[in-house]
Amino acid sequence: MLYYGCYKDFGPDPPAWIPDPKVASSTNVGKLLKRRGKVLLGDDYKNPVSSFSTFQEFSVSNPEVYWKIVLDELNIVFSVPP
């Protein structure tokens, strides 16, 4: 109840963690957005922290592009492309 009370203004799915902006920028997603954010999101890209929701929407709307980026970032190579 305390958790939902603290995050009552976040809607039905409150965050489990709100990272410090410096910490968030140093995560794998933060680093990816620093490198590719402007190319992927265009003018909607501001910085890794404030653009995360936009990137999440992009990943759902463009799964083929998103998963190719994830596999490239992780340096995973398949003998037959997925």
N, C-alpha and C positions, 0 to 999 in steps of 0.2 A: 504494500500500500504506500509505503514511503517513496519507493521508486516512482510509481505512477503519480503520486502527489507532486513530486519534484518536477516531473516532466509533463504536467497536465496540459500545457500550452503547445506541446509538440504534436498533438493529434493522436490517432489511434496506435501508432507504432513509434514510440519514443526511442531515442538513441540509447544504446547500452553504454556508450563511451563518447565523450567529446574531447578529442585530443588537443593538446597545445598546438598552435599553428606551426611552430618549428618542428615538433615531433611529427605532425601529420605530413609535412613537406619532405621528411626524410624517410617515409615509408616507401615501399615498392610502388604503390599507386601514385604517391606524391612525386617520386622521381620520374615515373612514366609521364605524368602530366607536365612536369617541367620540360621534358624532352619533346613530347609530341602533342601537348595540349592545344597549342595554337593551330596546328595542322588539322587535328581531329575536330576541334570545336569551333574554329574560326574566331569571329569576334566575340563569341560567347565565353571564350576562355579569358579568365582574369588571373588566377593563380591556383595552385594545387588545392588549397583549402576551400575557397569559395566556389570553385568550379567542379567540385566532386559530384554534386547532385546532377549537374549537367552531363558529366561523364557517365554517371550511372544510367541516366536516360539514354545516352548514346549507345551504351553497351547493350541495352535491351532492344533498342530499335535497329541496331546494326550488328547482330550476333556474329556474322561471318567475319566482318572487319575486326570486331573486338577479339574474337578467339584467335585470329591470325596474329594480332598484336601480342596477346598473352603468350602464345607459343613462341613467337620470335623473341620476346623479352626474356623468357625462361630458357631460350636456346634449345628448345625441344625440336628434334628433327625426326620425321617419320619416313620410313622407306616408301610408303604410299601415303600421299597427303590425305588428311582426314576430310 
